[in-house]
């Protein structure tokens, strides 16, 4: 019997960043992109952020979301791009 097995339907809630420097850099990256948000709304289970549209912000958001899912698989992100906003 393996007592440490995580149920197949549940993702482990654990960060896989290796060092304090890795964590500090990720926080710094998020702070830089979040500073561009023009609106923040609480929603069930999370937060909705709005950003003015520009390609660099869209790329930064996509990159950071992919990195987060890669290290913290329990997170869920979605991004919608429309005229004028992300």
mmCIF file as gemmi writes it, N, C-alpha and C atoms, coordinates in Angstrom:
data_model
loop_
_atom_site.group_PDB
_atom_site.id
_atom_site.type_symbol
_atom_site.label_atom_id
_atom_site.label_alt_id
_atom_site.label_comp_id
_atom_site.label_asym_id
_atom_site.label_entity_id
_atom_site.label_seq_id
_atom_site.pdbx_PDB_ins_code
_atom_site.Cartn_x
_atom_site.Cartn_y
_atom_site.Cartn_z
_atom_site.occupancy
_atom_site.B_iso_or_equiv
_atom_site.pdbx_formal_charge
_atom_site.auth_seq_id
_atom_site.auth_asym_id
_atom_site.pdbx_PDB_model_num
ATOM 1 N N . UNK Axp A 1 ? 0.85 -1.183 0 1 0 ? 1 A 1
ATOM 2 C CA . UNK Axp A 1 ? 0 0 0 1 0 ? 1 A 1
ATOM 3 C C . UNK Axp A 1 ? 0.895 1.246 0 1 0 ? 1 A 1
ATOM 4 N N . UNK Axp A 2 ? 0.608 2.179 -0.896 1 0 ? 2 A 1
ATOM 5 C CA . UNK Axp A 2 ? 1.373 3.421 -0.984 1 0 ? 2 A 1
ATOM 6 C C . UNK Axp A 2 ? 0.554 4.54 -0.352 1 0 ? 2 A 1
ATOM 7 N N . UNK Axp A 3 ? 0.912 4.936 0.846 1 0 ? 3 A 1
ATOM 8 C CA . UNK Axp A 3 ? 0.149 5.949 1.58 1 0 ? 3 A 1
ATOM 9 C C . UNK Axp A 3 ? 0.382 7.355 1.061 1 0 ? 3 A 1
ATOM 10 N N . UNK Axp A 4 ? 1.404 7.558 0.266 1 0 ? 4 A 1
ATOM 11 C CA . UNK Axp A 4 ? 1.755 8.888 -0.212 1 0 ? 4 A 1
ATOM 12 C C . UNK Axp A 4 ? 1.258 9.155 -1.625 1 0 ? 4 A 1
ATOM 13 N N . UNK Axp A 5 ? 0.44 8.29 -2.154 1 0 ? 5 A 1
ATOM 14 C CA . UNK Axp A 5 ? -0.069 8.438 -3.51 1 0 ? 5 A 1
ATOM 15 C C . UNK Axp A 5 ? -1.133 9.521 -3.555 1 0 ? 5 A 1
ATOM 16 N N . UNK Axp A 6 ? -1.038 10.399 -4.543 1 0 ? 6 A 1
ATOM 17 C CA . UNK Axp A 6 ? -2.044 11.436 -4.743 1 0 ? 6 A 1
ATOM 18 C C . UNK Axp A 6 ? -3.136 10.848 -5.619 1 0 ? 6 A 1
ATOM 19 N N . UNK Axp A 7 ? -4.379 11.1 -5.279 1 0 ? 7 A 1
ATOM 20 C CA . UNK Axp A 7 ? -5.495 10.594 -6.082 1 0 ? 7 A 1
ATOM 21 C C . UNK Axp A 7 ? -5.338 11.042 -7.525 1 0 ? 7 A 1
ATOM 22 N N . UNK Axp A 8 ? -5.695 10.175 -8.453 1 0 ? 8 A 1
ATOM 23 C CA . UNK Axp A 8 ? -5.551 10.481 -9.878 1 0 ? 8 A 1
ATOM 24 C C . UNK Axp A 8 ? -6.331 11.717 -10.289 1 0 ? 8 A 1
ATOM 25 N N . UNK Axp A 9 ? -7.41 12.041 -9.606 1 0 ? 9 A 1
ATOM 26 C CA . UNK Axp A 9 ? -8.249 13.169 -9.983 1 0 ? 9 A 1
ATOM 27 C C . UNK Axp A 9 ? -7.819 14.474 -9.341 1 0 ? 9 A 1
ATOM 28 N N . UNK Axp A 10 ? -6.826 14.44 -8.467 1 0 ? 10 A 1
ATOM 29 C CA . UNK Axp A 10 ? -6.397 15.655 -7.771 1 0 ? 10 A 1
ATOM 30 C C . UNK Axp A 10 ? -4.942 15.95 -8.098 1 0 ? 10 A 1
ATOM 31 N N . UNK Axp A 11 ? -4.654 17.205 -8.38 1 0 ? 11 A 1
ATOM 32 C CA . UNK Axp A 11 ? -3.278 17.622 -8.624 1 0 ? 11 A 1
ATOM 33 C C . UNK Axp A 11 ? -2.631 17.974 -7.299 1 0 ? 11 A 1
ATOM 34 N N . UNK Axp A 12 ? -1.372 17.63 -7.152 1 0 ? 12 A 1
ATOM 35 C CA . UNK Axp A 12 ? -0.649 17.99 -5.943 1 0 ? 12 A 1
ATOM 36 C C . UNK Axp A 12 ? -0.459 19.504 -5.917 1 0 ? 12 A 1
ATOM 37 N N . UNK Axp A 13 ? -0.668 20.091 -4.75 1 0 ? 13 A 1
ATOM 38 C CA . UNK Axp A 13 ? -0.476 21.53 -4.593 1 0 ? 13 A 1
ATOM 39 C C . UNK Axp A 13 ? 0.908 21.727 -3.992 1 0 ? 13 A 1
ATOM 40 N N . UNK Axp A 14 ? 1.869 21.867 -4.881 1 0 ? 14 A 1
ATOM 41 C CA . UNK Axp A 14 ? 3.255 22.022 -4.462 1 0 ? 14 A 1
ATOM 42 C C . UNK Axp A 14 ? 3.993 22.789 -5.552 1 0 ? 14 A 1
ATOM 43 N N . UNK Axp A 15 ? 4.844 23.683 -5.151 1 0 ? 15 A 1
ATOM 44 C CA . UNK Axp A 15 ? 5.649 24.456 -6.1 1 0 ? 15 A 1
ATOM 45 C C . UNK Axp A 15 ? 6.934 23.695 -6.376 1 0 ? 15 A 1
ATOM 46 N N . UNK Axp A 16 ? 7.306 23.607 -7.628 1 0 ? 16 A 1
ATOM 47 C CA . UNK Axp A 16 ? 8.521 22.877 -7.985 1 0 ? 16 A 1
ATOM 48 C C . UNK Axp A 16 ? 9.7 23.795 -8.295 1 0 ? 16 A 1
ATOM 49 N N . UNK Axp A 17 ? 9.568 25.094 -8.065 1 0 ? 17 A 1
ATOM 50 C CA . UNK Axp A 17 ? 10.723 25.973 -8.238 1 0 ? 17 A 1
ATOM 51 C C . UNK Axp A 17 ? 11.787 25.535 -7.242 1 0 ? 17 A 1
ATOM 52 N N . UNK Axp A 18 ? 13.038 25.513 -7.68 1 0 ? 18 A 1
ATOM 53 C CA . UNK Axp A 18 ? 14.097 24.873 -6.91 1 0 ? 18 A 1
ATOM 54 C C . UNK Axp A 18 ? 14.76 25.747 -5.85 1 0 ? 18 A 1
ATOM 55 N N . UNK Axp A 19 ? 14.896 27.042 -6.111 1 0 ? 19 A 1
ATOM 56 C CA . UNK Axp A 19 ? 15.661 27.876 -5.175 1 0 ? 19 A 1
ATOM 57 C C . UNK Axp A 19 ? 14.88 29.136 -4.816 1 0 ? 19 A 1
ATOM 58 N N . UNK Axp A 20 ? 15.344 29.785 -3.777 1 0 ? 20 A 1
ATOM 59 C CA . UNK Axp A 20 ? 14.735 31.058 -3.376 1 0 ? 20 A 1
ATOM 60 C C . UNK Axp A 20 ? 14.904 32.091 -4.482 1 0 ? 20 A 1
ATOM 61 N N . UNK Axp A 21 ? 16.017 32.018 -5.201 1 0 ? 21 A 1
ATOM 62 C CA . UNK Axp A 21 ? 16.232 32.945 -6.314 1 0 ? 21 A 1
ATOM 63 C C . UNK Axp A 21 ? 15.222 32.708 -7.433 1 0 ? 21 A 1
ATOM 64 N N . UNK Axp A 22 ? 14.9 31.427 -7.701 1 0 ? 22 A 1
ATOM 65 C CA . UNK Axp A 22 ? 13.887 31.108 -8.712 1 0 ? 22 A 1
ATOM 66 C C . UNK Axp A 22 ? 12.538 31.705 -8.327 1 0 ? 22 A 1
ATOM 67 N N . UNK Axp A 23 ? 12.183 31.545 -7.063 1 0 ? 23 A 1
ATOM 68 C CA . UNK Axp A 23 ? 10.908 32.081 -6.578 1 0 ? 23 A 1
ATOM 69 C C . UNK Axp A 23 ? 10.918 33.607 -6.664 1 0 ? 23 A 1
ATOM 70 N N . UNK Axp A 24 ? 11.998 34.227 -6.224 1 0 ? 24 A 1
ATOM 71 C CA . UNK Axp A 24 ? 12.097 35.689 -6.252 1 0 ? 24 A 1
ATOM 72 C C . UNK Axp A 24 ? 11.989 36.22 -7.68 1 0 ? 24 A 1
ATOM 73 N N . UNK Axp A 25 ? 12.628 35.547 -8.634 1 0 ? 25 A 1
ATOM 74 C CA . UNK Axp A 25 ? 12.556 35.983 -10.028 1 0 ? 25 A 1
ATOM 75 C C . UNK Axp A 25 ? 11.141 35.854 -10.572 1 0 ? 25 A 1
ATOM 76 N N . UNK Axp A 26 ? 10.448 34.751 -10.235 1 0 ? 26 A 1
ATOM 77 C CA . UNK Axp A 26 ? 9.084 34.553 -10.712 1 0 ? 26 A 1
ATOM 78 C C . UNK Axp A 26 ? 8.156 35.616 -10.129 1 0 ? 26 A 1
ATOM 79 N N . UNK Axp A 27 ? 8.322 35.922 -8.859 1 0 ? 27 A 1
ATOM 80 C CA . UNK Axp A 27 ? 7.517 36.976 -8.231 1 0 ? 27 A 1
ATOM 81 C C . UNK Axp A 27 ? 7.788 38.31 -8.914 1 0 ? 27 A 1
ATOM 82 N N . UNK Axp A 28 ? 9.042 38.603 -9.168 1 0 ? 28 A 1
ATOM 83 C CA . UNK Axp A 28 ? 9.41 39.856 -9.837 1 0 ? 28 A 1
ATOM 84 C C . UNK Axp A 28 ? 8.795 39.919 -11.241 1 0 ? 28 A 1
ATOM 85 N N . UNK Axp A 29 ? 8.833 38.808 -11.973 1 0 ? 29 A 1
ATOM 86 C CA . UNK Axp A 29 ? 8.225 38.772 -13.308 1 0 ? 29 A 1
ATOM 87 C C . UNK Axp A 29 ? 6.728 39.035 -13.241 1 0 ? 29 A 1
ATOM 88 N N . UNK Axp A 30 ? 6.041 38.399 -12.283 1 0 ? 30 A 1
ATOM 89 C CA . UNK Axp A 30 ? 4.6 38.618 -12.134 1 0 ? 30 A 1
ATOM 90 C C . UNK Axp A 30 ? 4.303 40.062 -11.721 1 0 ? 30 A 1
ATOM 91 N N . UNK Axp A 31 ? 5.069 40.6 -10.784 1 0 ? 31 A 1
ATOM 92 C CA . UNK Axp A 31 ? 4.838 41.977 -10.354 1 0 ? 31 A 1
ATOM 93 C C . UNK Axp A 31 ? 4.957 42.943 -11.527 1 0 ? 31 A 1
ATOM 94 N N . UNK Axp A 32 ? 5.931 42.716 -12.398 1 0 ? 32 A 1
ATOM 95 C CA . UNK Axp A 32 ? 6.127 43.596 -13.548 1 0 ? 32 A 1
ATOM 96 C C . UNK Axp A 32 ? 4.933 43.552 -14.495 1 0 ? 32 A 1
ATOM 97 N N . UNK Axp A 33 ? 4.426 42.368 -14.777 1 0 ? 33 A 1
ATOM 98 C CA . UNK Axp A 33 ? 3.289 42.282 -15.706 1 0 ? 33 A 1
ATOM 99 C C . UNK Axp A 33 ? 1.991 42.719 -15.023 1 0 ? 33 A 1
ATOM 100 N N . UNK Axp A 34 ? 1.806 42.388 -13.754 1 0 ? 34 A 1
ATOM 101 C CA . UNK Axp A 34 ? 0.575 42.778 -13.056 1 0 ? 34 A 1
ATOM 102 C C . UNK Axp A 34 ? 0.472 44.286 -12.869 1 0 ? 34 A 1
ATOM 103 N N . UNK Axp A 35 ? 1.598 44.969 -12.859 1 0 ? 35 A 1
ATOM 104 C CA . UNK Axp A 35 ? 1.584 46.432 -12.745 1 0 ? 35 A 1
ATOM 105 C C . UNK Axp A 35 ? 0.906 47.07 -13.962 1 0 ? 35 A 1
ATOM 106 N N . UNK Axp A 36 ? 0.805 46.331 -15.061 1 0 ? 36 A 1
ATOM 107 C CA . UNK Axp A 36 ? 0.158 46.841 -16.275 1 0 ? 36 A 1
ATOM 108 C C . UNK Axp A 36 ? -1.362 46.658 -16.268 1 0 ? 36 A 1
ATOM 109 N N . UNK Axp A 37 ? -1.902 45.931 -15.283 1 0 ? 37 A 1
ATOM 110 C CA . UNK Axp A 37 ? -3.349 45.688 -15.221 1 0 ? 37 A 1
ATOM 111 C C . UNK Axp A 37 ? -4.09 46.999 -14.999 1 0 ? 37 A 1
ATOM 112 N N . UNK Axp A 38 ? -5.209 47.156 -15.702 1 0 ? 38 A 1
ATOM 113 C CA . UNK Axp A 38 ? -6.02 48.36 -15.547 1 0 ? 38 A 1
ATOM 114 C C . UNK Axp A 38 ? -7.308 48.073 -14.793 1 0 ? 38 A 1
ATOM 115 N N . UNK Axp A 39 ? -7.592 46.795 -14.552 1 0 ? 39 A 1
ATOM 116 C CA . UNK Axp A 39 ? -8.802 46.422 -13.829 1 0 ? 39 A 1
ATOM 117 C C . UNK Axp A 39 ? -8.597 45.055 -13.192 1 0 ? 39 A 1
ATOM 118 N N . UNK Axp A 40 ? -9.104 44.898 -11.963 1 0 ? 40 A 1
ATOM 119 C CA . UNK Axp A 40 ? -9.044 43.624 -11.238 1 0 ? 40 A 1
ATOM 120 C C . UNK Axp A 40 ? -10.41 43.367 -10.628 1 0 ? 40 A 1
ATOM 121 N N . UNK Axp A 41 ? -10.965 42.189 -10.884 1 0 ? 41 A 1
ATOM 122 C CA . UNK Axp A 41 ? -12.268 41.815 -10.345 1 0 ? 41 A 1
ATOM 123 C C . UNK Axp A 41 ? -12.184 40.437 -9.718 1 0 ? 41 A 1
ATOM 124 N N . UNK Axp A 42 ? -12.721 40.297 -8.509 1 0 ? 42 A 1
ATOM 125 C CA . UNK Axp A 42 ? -12.816 38.981 -7.898 1 0 ? 42 A 1
ATOM 126 C C . UNK Axp A 42 ? -13.909 38.197 -8.615 1 0 ? 42 A 1
ATOM 127 N N . UNK Axp A 43 ? -13.634 36.937 -8.894 1 0 ? 43 A 1
ATOM 128 C CA . UNK Axp A 43 ? -14.606 36.021 -9.497 1 0 ? 43 A 1
ATOM 129 C C . UNK Axp A 43 ? -14.563 34.732 -8.699 1 0 ? 43 A 1
ATOM 130 N N . UNK Axp A 44 ? -15.574 33.893 -8.857 1 0 ? 44 A 1
ATOM 131 C CA . UNK Axp A 44 ? -15.577 32.623 -8.138 1 0 ? 44 A 1
ATOM 132 C C . UNK Axp A 44 ? -14.294 31.858 -8.411 1 0 ? 44 A 1
ATOM 133 N N . UNK Axp A 45 ? -13.549 31.574 -7.383 1 0 ? 45 A 1
ATOM 134 C CA . UNK Axp A 45 ? -12.344 30.777 -7.506 1 0 ? 45 A 1
ATOM 135 C C . UNK Axp A 45 ? -11.119 31.512 -8.015 1 0 ? 45 A 1
ATOM 136 N N . UNK Axp A 46 ? -11.175 32.84 -8.125 1 0 ? 46 A 1
ATOM 137 C CA . UNK Axp A 46 ? -9.984 33.519 -8.63 1 0 ? 46 A 1
ATOM 138 C C . UNK Axp A 46 ? -10.166 34.996 -8.835 1 0 ? 46 A 1
ATOM 139 N N . UNK Axp A 47 ? -9.482 35.498 -9.83 1 0 ? 47 A 1
ATOM 140 C CA . UNK Axp A 47 ? -9.501 36.927 -10.131 1 0 ? 47 A 1
ATOM 141 C C . UNK Axp A 47 ? -9.454 37.1 -11.646 1 0 ? 47 A 1
ATOM 142 N N . UNK Axp A 48 ? -10.143 38.134 -12.125 1 0 ? 48 A 1
ATOM 143 C CA . UNK Axp A 48 ? -10.086 38.492 -13.541 1 0 ? 48 A 1
ATOM 144 C C . UNK Axp A 48 ? -9.331 39.806 -13.637 1 0 ? 48 A 1
ATOM 145 N N . UNK Axp A 49 ? -8.332 39.817 -14.484 1 0 ? 49 A 1
ATOM 146 C CA . UNK Axp A 49 ? -7.521 41.008 -14.707 1 0 ? 49 A 1
ATOM 147 C C . UNK Axp A 49 ? -7.721 41.475 -16.137 1 0 ? 49 A 1
ATOM 148 N N . UNK Axp A 50 ? -7.731 42.787 -16.332 1 0 ? 50 A 1
ATOM 149 C CA . UNK Axp A 50 ? -7.804 43.348 -17.681 1 0 ? 50 A 1
ATOM 150 C C . UNK Axp A 50 ? -6.555 44.189 -17.908 1 0 ? 50 A 1
ATOM 151 N N . UNK Axp A 51 ? -6.027 44.042 -19.111 1 0 ? 51 A 1
ATOM 152 C CA . UNK Axp A 51 ? -4.825 44.753 -19.518 1 0 ? 51 A 1
ATOM 153 C C . UNK Axp A 51 ? -5.118 45.473 -20.821 1 0 ? 51 A 1
ATOM 154 N N . UNK Axp A 52 ? -4.491 46.627 -21.034 1 0 ? 52 A 1
ATOM 155 C CA . UNK Axp A 52 ? -4.611 47.236 -22.354 1 0 ? 52 A 1
ATOM 156 C C . UNK Axp A 52 ? -3.9 46.324 -23.347 1 0 ? 52 A 1
ATOM 157 N N . UNK Axp A 53 ? -4.446 46.248 -24.559 1 0 ? 53 A 1
ATOM 158 C CA . UNK Axp A 53 ? -3.856 45.337 -25.529 1 0 ? 53 A 1
ATOM 159 C C . UNK Axp A 53 ? -2.527 45.851 -26.057 1 0 ? 53 A 1
ATOM 160 N N . UNK Axp A 54 ? -1.538 45 -26.001 1 0 ? 54 A 1
ATOM 161 C CA . UNK Axp A 54 ? -0.311 45.16 -26.774 1 0 ? 54 A 1
ATOM 162 C C . UNK Axp A 54 ? 0.341 43.779 -26.832 1 0 ? 54 A 1
ATOM 163 N N . UNK Axp A 55 ? 1.071 43.55 -27.894 1 0 ? 55 A 1
ATOM 164 C CA . UNK Axp A 55 ? 1.638 42.229 -28.134 1 0 ? 55 A 1
ATOM 165 C C . UNK Axp A 55 ? 2.607 41.799 -27.036 1 0 ? 55 A 1
ATOM 166 N N . UNK Axp A 56 ? 3.383 42.725 -26.497 1 0 ? 56 A 1
ATOM 167 C CA . UNK Axp A 56 ? 4.352 42.374 -25.456 1 0 ? 56 A 1
ATOM 168 C C . UNK Axp A 56 ? 3.648 41.894 -24.186 1 0 ? 56 A 1
ATOM 169 N N . UNK Axp A 57 ? 2.571 42.558 -23.798 1 0 ? 57 A 1
ATOM 170 C CA . UNK Axp A 57 ? 1.832 42.13 -22.609 1 0 ? 57 A 1
ATOM 171 C C . UNK Axp A 57 ? 1.198 40.768 -22.836 1 0 ? 57 A 1
ATOM 172 N N . UNK Axp A 58 ? 0.603 40.553 -24.002 1 0 ? 58 A 1
ATOM 173 C CA . UNK Axp A 58 ? 0.008 39.249 -24.318 1 0 ? 58 A 1
ATOM 174 C C . UNK Axp A 58 ? 1.069 38.151 -24.242 1 0 ? 58 A 1
ATOM 175 N N . UNK Axp A 59 ? 2.246 38.422 -24.801 1 0 ? 59 A 1
ATOM 176 C CA . UNK Axp A 59 ? 3.326 37.435 -24.77 1 0 ? 59 A 1
ATOM 177 C C . UNK Axp A 59 ? 3.793 37.175 -23.341 1 0 ? 59 A 1
ATOM 178 N N . UNK Axp A 60 ? 3.957 38.228 -22.548 1 0 ? 60 A 1
ATOM 179 C CA . UNK Axp A 60 ? 4.395 38.064 -21.159 1 0 ? 60 A 1
ATOM 180 C C . UNK Axp A 60 ? 3.385 37.264 -20.347 1 0 ? 60 A 1
ATOM 181 N N . UNK Axp A 61 ? 2.109 37.565 -20.52 1 0 ? 61 A 1
ATOM 182 C CA . UNK Axp A 61 ? 1.072 36.828 -19.796 1 0 ? 61 A 1
ATOM 183 C C . UNK Axp A 61 ? 1.055 35.353 -20.187 1 0 ? 61 A 1
ATOM 184 N N . UNK Axp A 62 ? 1.127 35.081 -21.467 1 0 ? 62 A 1
ATOM 185 C CA . UNK Axp A 62 ? 1.14 33.695 -21.928 1 0 ? 62 A 1
ATOM 186 C C . UNK Axp A 62 ? 2.355 32.931 -21.423 1 0 ? 62 A 1
ATOM 187 N N . UNK Axp A 63 ? 3.508 33.566 -21.471 1 0 ? 63 A 1
ATOM 188 C CA . UNK Axp A 63 ? 4.744 32.932 -20.995 1 0 ? 63 A 1
ATOM 189 C C . UNK Axp A 63 ? 4.674 32.614 -19.509 1 0 ? 63 A 1
ATOM 190 N N . UNK Axp A 64 ? 4.229 33.598 -18.716 1 0 ? 64 A 1
ATOM 191 C CA . UNK Axp A 64 ? 4.152 33.372 -17.271 1 0 ? 64 A 1
ATOM 192 C C . UNK Axp A 64 ? 3.101 32.331 -16.912 1 0 ? 64 A 1
ATOM 193 N N . UNK Axp A 65 ? 1.963 32.358 -17.577 1 0 ? 65 A 1
ATOM 194 C CA . UNK Axp A 65 ? 0.933 31.35 -17.306 1 0 ? 65 A 1
ATOM 195 C C . UNK Axp A 65 ? 1.461 29.953 -17.618 1 0 ? 65 A 1
ATOM 196 N N . UNK Axp A 66 ? 2.161 29.798 -18.742 1 0 ? 66 A 1
ATOM 197 C CA . UNK Axp A 66 ? 2.721 28.497 -19.097 1 0 ? 66 A 1
ATOM 198 C C . UNK Axp A 66 ? 3.762 28.042 -18.077 1 0 ? 66 A 1
ATOM 199 N N . UNK Axp A 67 ? 4.613 28.957 -17.619 1 0 ? 67 A 1
ATOM 200 C CA . UNK Axp A 67 ? 5.597 28.608 -16.598 1 0 ? 67 A 1
ATOM 201 C C . UNK Axp A 67 ? 4.923 28.173 -15.303 1 0 ? 67 A 1
ATOM 202 N N . UNK Axp A 68 ? 3.87 28.876 -14.908 1 0 ? 68 A 1
ATOM 203 C CA . UNK Axp A 68 ? 3.174 28.532 -13.666 1 0 ? 68 A 1
ATOM 204 C C . UNK Axp A 68 ? 2.517 27.165 -13.74 1 0 ? 68 A 1
ATOM 205 N N . UNK Axp A 69 ? 1.863 26.877 -14.838 1 0 ? 69 A 1
ATOM 206 C CA . UNK Axp A 69 ? 1.224 25.569 -14.993 1 0 ? 69 A 1
ATOM 207 C C . UNK Axp A 69 ? 2.292 24.477 -15.012 1 0 ? 69 A 1
ATOM 208 N N . UNK Axp A 70 ? 3.463 24.8 -15.562 1 0 ? 70 A 1
ATOM 209 C CA . UNK Axp A 70 ? 4.554 23.839 -15.587 1 0 ? 70 A 1
ATOM 210 C C . UNK Axp A 70 ? 5.096 23.502 -14.212 1 0 ? 70 A 1
ATOM 211 N N . UNK Axp A 71 ? 5.076 24.451 -13.292 1 0 ? 71 A 1
ATOM 212 C CA . UNK Axp A 71 ? 5.618 24.178 -11.956 1 0 ? 71 A 1
ATOM 213 C C . UNK Axp A 71 ? 4.528 23.972 -10.911 1 0 ? 71 A 1
ATOM 214 N N . UNK Axp A 72 ? 3.361 24.509 -11.15 1 0 ? 72 A 1
ATOM 215 C CA . UNK Axp A 72 ? 2.244 24.391 -10.196 1 0 ? 72 A 1
ATOM 216 C C . UNK Axp A 72 ? 1.013 23.95 -10.982 1 0 ? 72 A 1
ATOM 217 N N . UNK Axp A 73 ? 0.971 22.666 -11.32 1 0 ? 73 A 1
ATOM 218 C CA . UNK Axp A 73 ? -0.05 22.125 -12.203 1 0 ? 73 A 1
ATOM 219 C C . UNK Axp A 73 ? -1.479 22.277 -11.718 1 0 ? 73 A 1
ATOM 220 N N . UNK Axp A 74 ? -1.677 22.652 -10.491 1 0 ? 74 A 1
ATOM 221 C CA . UNK Axp A 74 ? -3.025 22.821 -9.958 1 0 ? 74 A 1
ATOM 222 C C . UNK Axp A 74 ? -3.619 24.164 -10.348 1 0 ? 74 A 1
ATOM 223 N N . UNK Axp A 75 ? -2.797 25.083 -10.873 1 0 ? 75 A 1
ATOM 224 C CA . UNK Axp A 75 ? -3.299 26.39 -11.297 1 0 ? 75 A 1
ATOM 225 C C . UNK Axp A 75 ? -3.992 26.286 -12.645 1 0 ? 75 A 1
ATOM 226 N N . UNK Axp A 76 ? -4.908 27.198 -12.891 1 0 ? 76 A 1
ATOM 227 C CA . UNK Axp A 76 ? -5.63 27.237 -14.153 1 0 ? 76 A 1
ATOM 228 C C . UNK Axp A 76 ? -5.69 28.681 -14.622 1 0 ? 76 A 1
ATOM 229 N N . UNK Axp A 77 ? -5.289 28.915 -15.856 1 0 ? 77 A 1
ATOM 230 C CA . UNK Axp A 77 ? -5.308 30.247 -16.443 1 0 ? 77 A 1
ATOM 231 C C . UNK Axp A 77 ? -6.1 30.213 -17.73 1 0 ? 77 A 1
ATOM 232 N N . UNK Axp A 78 ? -6.74 31.321 -18.037 1 0 ? 78 A 1
ATOM 233 C CA . UNK Axp A 78 ? -7.313 31.49 -19.372 1 0 ? 78 A 1
ATOM 234 C C . UNK Axp A 78 ? -7.075 32.95 -19.765 1 0 ? 78 A 1
ATOM 235 N N . UNK Axp A 79 ? -6.919 33.165 -21.073 1 0 ? 79 A 1
ATOM 236 C CA . UNK Axp A 79 ? -6.644 34.506 -21.557 1 0 ? 79 A 1
ATOM 237 C C . UNK Axp A 79 ? -7.511 34.744 -22.784 1 0 ? 79 A 1
ATOM 238 N N . UNK Axp A 80 ? -8.177 35.884 -22.797 1 0 ? 80 A 1
ATOM 239 C CA . UNK Axp A 80 ? -8.976 36.271 -23.943 1 0 ? 80 A 1
ATOM 240 C C . UNK Axp A 80 ? -8.406 37.577 -24.498 1 0 ? 80 A 1
ATOM 241 N N . UNK Axp A 81 ? -8.23 37.605 -25.794 1 0 ? 81 A 1
ATOM 242 C CA . UNK Axp A 81 ? -7.702 38.794 -26.456 1 0 ? 81 A 1
ATOM 243 C C . UNK Axp A 81 ? -8.802 39.342 -27.339 1 0 ? 81 A 1
ATOM 244 N N . UNK Axp A 82 ? -9.128 40.617 -27.138 1 0 ? 82 A 1
ATOM 245 C CA . UNK Axp A 82 ? -10.151 41.256 -27.963 1 0 ? 82 A 1
ATOM 246 C C . UNK Axp A 82 ? -9.682 42.658 -28.312 1 0 ? 82 A 1
ATOM 247 N N . UNK Axp A 83 ? -10.461 43.338 -29.095 1 0 ? 83 A 1
ATOM 248 C CA . UNK Axp A 83 ? -10.09 44.69 -29.517 1 0 ? 83 A 1
ATOM 249 C C . UNK Axp A 83 ? -9.857 45.578 -28.293 1 0 ? 83 A 1
ATOM 250 N N . UNK Axp A 84 ? -8.635 45.975 -28.083 1 0 ? 84 A 1
ATOM 251 C CA . UNK Axp A 84 ? -8.327 46.913 -27.033 1 0 ? 84 A 1
ATOM 252 C C . UNK Axp A 84 ? -7.971 46.338 -25.685 1 0 ? 84 A 1
ATOM 253 N N . UNK Axp A 85 ? -8.276 45.069 -25.413 1 0 ? 85 A 1
ATOM 254 C CA . UNK Axp A 85 ? -7.983 44.517 -24.074 1 0 ? 85 A 1
ATOM 255 C C . UNK Axp A 85 ? -7.516 43.072 -24.153 1 0 ? 85 A 1
ATOM 256 N N . UNK Axp A 86 ? -6.83 42.711 -23.096 1 0 ? 86 A 1
ATOM 257 C CA . UNK Axp A 86 ? -6.464 41.313 -22.864 1 0 ? 86 A 1
ATOM 258 C C . UNK Axp A 86 ? -7.119 40.934 -21.554 1 0 ? 86 A 1
